[in-house]
Amino acid sequence: MNAITHEPGPAVEIRDLSCRYGSFTAVDRVSFAVGPGELFALLGTNGAGKTTTIETAIGMRRPAAGSARVLGRDPYRHRRDLAGAVAVIGQETGFADDLTAAETIKLWTDLHRLPSQSDALLERVDLAHRAAVRVGALSGGERRRLDLALALATSPTVLFADEPTTGLDPASRRRTWGLLRELTQRGTAVVLTTHYLDEAAELADHVAIMDRGRIARFGTVAEITAAYEARISMRPKPFDPLALPALAGRTSVDDGLLTVRTTELQADLHRLLDWAARTGVDLADLKAGPATLDEIFAELEAEPTATP
C-alpha cells in the first residue's frame, strides 16, 4: 500500500511552528509530537490556529518559521511522497461532485491498488444507503464520513482529522469515534482537531489547547484538569454560612447554592460530609468533581491577550 519507511520516533513532529497571513500571526511558535498509535487532539475555538497548523502539517502551506515533519519528511517538499502513507479528513473535501459515493471509493481503492470494498466501507461509516448518491448532493457530515471510509481503506500511517464530526448526529459521532480508535489500534498516528471537548476527553492520549495561535495548555486531559481548582457545589438545608467547617478551598454563595473551589477535592469533600453528618444538615444537589475542559476553555477566553 505505502512504500514510505519511517525510522523509530514521532510520526508527526512540529517544532516552533509559526504561520502568518500578512502581518497577522495565526500560529505562534507551536511545538508538539505524535507517536505511532497515538491520538493527539488539538483543541481551540474558531480562529485559534488549529486548521492552519494542520494545513502546514499536510504540506498545504509553508511555515513562516519553525518546521513540520511527517514520517521524518518535510510535508511541503515531499507531499507527493507522503500521499500513500498520510490520509486527511478535512473541512473541505476534494471529491469530484459528479461521482457517487460508491464510485469515489472504487476510484480511491483502484488508485491504491486495493481490492474493491465499496459496500463494506460505506456500511462501516453508515453511508450504505447513500451509495448511489453523487458526492455533490451529500451533506458536509456525509462527506466527512466518506473521507473516513477512504482512510479506513488504506490503513494510513498518519491520519489528520480536521473537525471530523462537525455536522454529525450523536450516533454518527460515536461511530466515528470507534473507527478512529480502530485506526490507532492498528498503529496509525491520528492528529485530531475539534472544538468538541467531550470528544477530546473521550479519545485523546494527549491534548493541546490552542488559544490565539499558541499552545496554552498541554498534557493528558487528567493532567490539564488537575492544574485547575476542582469544584464542589450543594444547597445545604438549613444553611448558616458562618457554621461551615474550615476548608482549604474558596467558598461562594449564590441564591442558596454553595460553591467551593479547591485544590484539595477529596479532603474538602470529606470535611463537608463530616460536618453535615454531625450537624444534621442536608446537602441537597451535591456535586463534586475536577475542573472540566469547558471551564478551562472559558478561563482561557477570559484571559487578556498576552503580548509577545
C-alpha positions as CSV (number, residue, x, y, z in Angstrom):
1,M,0.0,0.0,0.0
2,N,2.5,2.6,1.0
3,A,6.2,2.4,0.4
4,I,7.2,5.0,2.9
5,T,9.6,3.7,5.6
6,H,9.9,5.5,8.9
7,E,12.7,5.3,11.4
8,P,11.6,5.0,15.1
9,G,10.5,8.3,16.5
10,P,7.5,10.6,16.2
11,A,5.2,10.1,13.3
12,V,4.4,13.8,13.4
13,E,6.8,16.4,14.8
14,I,6.0,20.2,14.9
15,R,8.8,22.4,16.2
16,D,8.5,26.1,16.9
17,L,6.0,26.5,14.1
18,S,4.8,29.9,13.1
19,C,2.4,30.8,10.3
20,R,1.3,34.2,9.1
21,Y,-1.3,35.8,6.9
22,G,0.3,39.1,6.0
23,S,1.0,40.8,9.3
24,F,-1.4,38.5,11.3
25,T,0.3,35.6,13.1
26,A,-2.2,32.7,13.0
27,V,0.2,30.2,14.6
28,D,2.9,31.3,17.0
29,R,5.8,29.0,18.0
30,V,3.8,25.8,18.3
31,S,5.5,22.6,19.2
32,F,4.3,19.0,19.7
33,A,5.0,15.4,18.6
34,V,2.7,12.5,17.9
35,G,3.8,8.9,18.1
36,P,2.6,5.8,16.2
37,G,-0.7,4.6,17.6
38,E,-1.4,7.8,19.5
39,L,-4.4,10.1,19.1
40,F,-3.4,13.7,19.7
41,A,-6.1,16.3,19.9
42,L,-5.7,20.0,19.1
43,L,-8.4,22.0,20.8
44,G,-9.4,25.6,20.4
45,T,-12.2,27.9,19.4
46,N,-12.6,29.0,15.8
47,G,-9.6,31.1,14.9
48,A,-7.3,29.6,17.5
49,G,-4.9,28.3,14.8
50,K,-5.9,24.6,14.6
51,T,-6.7,24.4,10.9
52,T,-3.6,26.4,9.9
53,T,-1.4,24.1,11.9
54,I,-3.0,21.1,10.2
55,E,-2.7,22.7,6.7
56,T,1.0,23.2,7.3
57,A,1.5,19.6,8.6
58,I,-0.1,18.2,5.5
59,G,2.0,20.4,3.2
60,M,-0.6,22.8,2.0
61,R,1.3,25.8,3.2
62,R,4.9,26.6,4.0
63,P,5.6,27.8,7.6
64,A,6.9,31.3,8.2
65,A,9.2,29.9,10.8
66,G,9.9,26.6,12.5
67,S,9.4,23.2,10.9
68,A,6.9,20.4,10.4
69,R,8.0,16.8,9.8
70,V,5.7,13.9,9.0
71,L,7.3,10.4,9.0
72,G,10.6,12.3,9.1
73,R,9.9,14.3,5.9
74,D,9.1,17.9,5.2
75,P,5.4,17.7,4.1
76,Y,5.6,20.8,1.9
77,R,8.6,19.4,-0.1
78,H,7.6,15.7,0.0
79,R,3.8,15.9,-0.2
80,R,3.6,13.5,-3.1
81,D,5.9,11.0,-1.5
82,L,3.8,11.1,1.7
83,A,0.5,10.8,-0.1
84,G,0.3,7.0,0.2
85,A,1.0,7.0,3.9
86,V,-1.0,10.0,5.0
87,A,-4.7,10.5,5.0
88,V,-6.7,13.6,5.6
89,I,-10.2,14.2,6.7
90,G,-10.7,17.9,6.1
91,Q,-13.4,20.6,6.4
92,E,-13.2,21.0,2.6
93,T,-13.2,17.7,0.7
94,G,-11.6,17.3,-2.7
95,F,-14.1,14.8,-4.1
96,A,-15.4,15.0,-7.7
97,D,-19.0,16.1,-7.3
98,D,-20.3,14.1,-10.2
99,L,-19.1,10.7,-8.8
100,T,-21.3,8.7,-6.5
101,A,-20.1,7.7,-3.0
102,A,-19.5,4.1,-4.2
103,E,-17.7,5.3,-7.3
104,T,-15.5,7.6,-5.2
105,I,-14.4,4.7,-3.0
106,K,-13.8,2.4,-6.1
107,L,-11.6,5.1,-7.7
108,W,-9.7,5.5,-4.5
109,T,-9.0,1.8,-4.0
110,D,-8.1,1.4,-7.6
111,L,-5.5,4.2,-7.3
112,H,-4.0,2.4,-4.3
113,R,-4.2,-1.0,-6.0
114,L,-6.5,-2.3,-3.3
115,P,-9.4,-4.8,-3.5
116,S,-12.7,-3.2,-4.3
117,Q,-14.6,-2.8,-1.0
118,S,-17.1,0.0,-1.5
119,D,-20.1,-1.8,0.0
120,A,-18.2,-2.8,3.2
121,L,-16.6,0.6,3.7
122,L,-19.8,2.5,3.2
123,E,-21.6,0.2,5.6
124,R,-18.9,0.9,8.3
125,V,-19.4,4.7,8.0
126,D,-23.2,4.4,7.8
127,L,-23.4,5.6,4.2
128,A,-24.6,2.3,2.6
129,H,-28.0,4.0,1.9
130,R,-26.2,6.8,0.1
131,A,-24.0,4.6,-2.1
132,A,-25.6,5.8,-5.4
133,V,-25.9,9.5,-4.4
134,R,-23.5,11.9,-6.1
135,V,-20.9,13.5,-3.9
136,G,-22.2,16.9,-4.7
137,A,-25.5,16.0,-3.1
138,L,-24.0,14.7,0.1
139,S,-24.1,16.9,3.2
140,G,-20.9,18.1,4.9
141,G,-21.2,15.5,7.6
142,E,-21.7,12.7,5.0
143,R,-18.6,13.9,3.1
144,R,-16.6,13.7,6.3
145,R,-17.8,10.1,6.7
146,L,-16.8,9.4,3.1
147,D,-13.3,10.8,3.9
148,L,-13.1,8.4,6.8
149,A,-14.1,5.5,4.6
150,L,-11.1,6.3,2.3
151,A,-8.8,6.4,5.4
152,L,-10.0,3.1,6.6
153,A,-9.4,1.6,3.1
154,T,-5.7,2.5,3.1
155,S,-4.8,2.0,6.8
156,P,-2.7,5.1,6.7
157,T,0.4,5.6,8.9
158,V,-0.8,9.1,9.8
159,L,-4.3,10.5,9.7
160,F,-5.1,14.2,10.0
161,A,-8.7,14.6,11.0
162,D,-9.8,18.3,10.9
163,E,-13.2,18.6,12.7
164,P,-14.2,15.1,11.5
165,T,-17.5,15.0,13.4
166,T,-18.8,18.5,12.8
167,G,-22.3,18.2,11.4
168,L,-22.8,14.6,12.5
169,D,-25.7,13.4,14.7
170,P,-24.7,11.9,18.1
171,A,-24.9,8.3,16.9
172,S,-22.7,9.0,13.9
173,R,-20.2,10.9,16.1
174,R,-19.9,7.9,18.4
175,R,-19.5,5.5,15.4
176,T,-16.7,7.8,14.1
177,W,-15.0,7.7,17.5
178,G,-15.0,3.9,17.3
179,L,-13.4,3.9,13.9
180,L,-10.7,6.4,14.9
181,R,-9.9,4.2,17.9
182,E,-9.7,1.2,15.5
183,L,-7.1,3.1,13.4
184,T,-4.9,3.9,16.4
185,Q,-5.1,0.3,17.5
186,R,-3.6,-0.6,14.1
187,G,-0.8,1.8,14.8
188,T,-2.0,4.9,12.9
189,A,-1.0,8.2,14.4
190,V,-4.1,10.4,14.5
191,V,-4.0,14.2,14.8
192,L,-7.5,15.4,15.6
193,T,-8.7,19.0,15.7
194,T,-12.0,19.6,17.4
195,H,-14.0,22.1,19.3
196,Y,-16.0,19.3,21.0
197,L,-14.5,19.0,24.4
198,D,-16.2,15.7,25.2
199,E,-14.6,14.3,22.0
200,A,-11.1,15.1,23.2
201,A,-11.8,13.8,26.7
202,E,-13.1,10.5,25.2
203,L,-10.4,9.9,22.6
204,A,-7.2,11.7,23.1
205,D,-4.0,10.3,24.6
206,H,-2.7,13.9,24.8
207,V,-4.3,17.2,24.3
208,A,-3.0,20.7,23.3
209,I,-5.4,23.6,23.8
210,M,-4.6,26.4,21.3
211,D,-5.6,30.0,22.2
212,R,-4.8,32.9,19.9
213,G,-2.2,30.9,17.9
214,R,-0.3,29.5,20.8
215,I,-0.5,26.3,22.8
216,A,-1.9,27.5,26.1
217,R,-2.2,24.1,27.8
218,F,-0.7,20.6,27.0
219,G,-0.9,17.2,28.5
220,T,-3.4,14.4,29.1
221,V,-6.9,15.5,30.0
222,A,-6.3,14.5,33.6
223,E,-3.0,16.5,33.8
224,I,-4.6,19.6,32.3
225,T,-7.7,19.5,34.6
226,A,-5.6,18.7,37.7
227,A,-3.8,22.0,37.3
228,Y,-7.1,23.8,38.0
229,E,-9.3,24.0,41.0
230,A,-11.9,21.4,41.5
231,R,-15.5,22.3,42.3
232,I,-17.9,21.2,45.0
233,S,-21.5,22.6,44.9
234,M,-24.6,22.0,47.0
235,R,-27.6,23.5,48.6
236,P,-27.2,23.0,52.4
237,K,-30.5,22.9,54.3
238,P,-30.7,24.5,56.8
239,F,-27.7,26.8,55.9
240,D,-25.7,29.1,58.0
241,P,-22.5,30.3,56.2
242,L,-20.9,31.1,59.5
243,A,-21.3,27.4,60.6
244,L,-19.3,26.0,57.7
245,P,-16.2,23.9,58.7
246,A,-12.7,25.1,57.8
247,L,-12.0,24.3,54.2
248,A,-8.9,24.6,52.0
249,G,-10.9,26.0,49.1
250,R,-12.6,29.3,48.4
251,T,-16.4,29.4,49.1
252,S,-19.1,31.5,47.5
253,V,-22.9,31.5,47.8
254,D,-25.3,32.5,45.1
255,D,-29.1,32.2,45.7
256,G,-28.6,29.4,48.2
257,L,-26.1,27.5,46.1
258,L,-22.8,27.0,47.9
259,T,-19.8,26.5,45.7
260,V,-16.3,25.5,46.9
261,R,-13.3,25.9,44.5
262,T,-10.5,23.8,45.9
263,T,-7.2,22.1,45.1
264,E,-8.0,19.6,47.8
265,L,-11.1,18.0,46.4
266,Q,-11.1,14.8,48.5
267,A,-10.2,16.4,51.8
268,D,-12.7,19.3,51.5
269,L,-15.5,16.9,50.4
270,H,-14.7,14.7,53.4
271,R,-14.9,17.8,55.7
272,L,-18.2,18.9,54.3
273,L,-19.7,15.4,54.6
274,D,-18.5,15.0,58.1
275,W,-19.9,18.4,59.0
276,A,-23.2,17.6,57.5
277,A,-23.4,14.3,59.4
278,R,-22.5,16.0,62.7
279,T,-24.9,18.9,62.4
280,G,-27.8,17.2,60.6
281,V,-27.5,19.5,57.5
282,D,-28.9,18.1,54.3
283,L,-26.5,18.6,51.3
284,A,-29.1,18.8,48.5
285,D,-27.9,18.8,44.9
286,L,-24.4,17.8,45.9
287,K,-22.0,17.7,43.0
288,A,-18.2,17.3,43.2
289,G,-15.5,16.8,40.6
290,P,-12.4,18.1,38.9
291,A,-12.3,21.1,36.6
292,T,-13.8,20.4,33.2
293,L,-12.3,21.3,29.8
294,D,-15.3,23.6,29.3
295,E,-14.3,25.6,32.4
296,I,-10.7,25.7,31.3
297,F,-11.8,27.0,27.9
298,A,-13.9,29.7,29.5
299,E,-11.0,30.7,31.7
300,L,-8.6,30.9,28.8
301,E,-11.0,33.0,26.7
302,A,-11.4,35.4,29.7
303,E,-7.7,36.0,29.9
304,P,-6.3,39.2,28.3
305,T,-4.3,38.8,25.1
306,A,-0.7,38.2,26.0
307,T,1.9,40.5,24.4
308,P,4.8,38.7,22.7
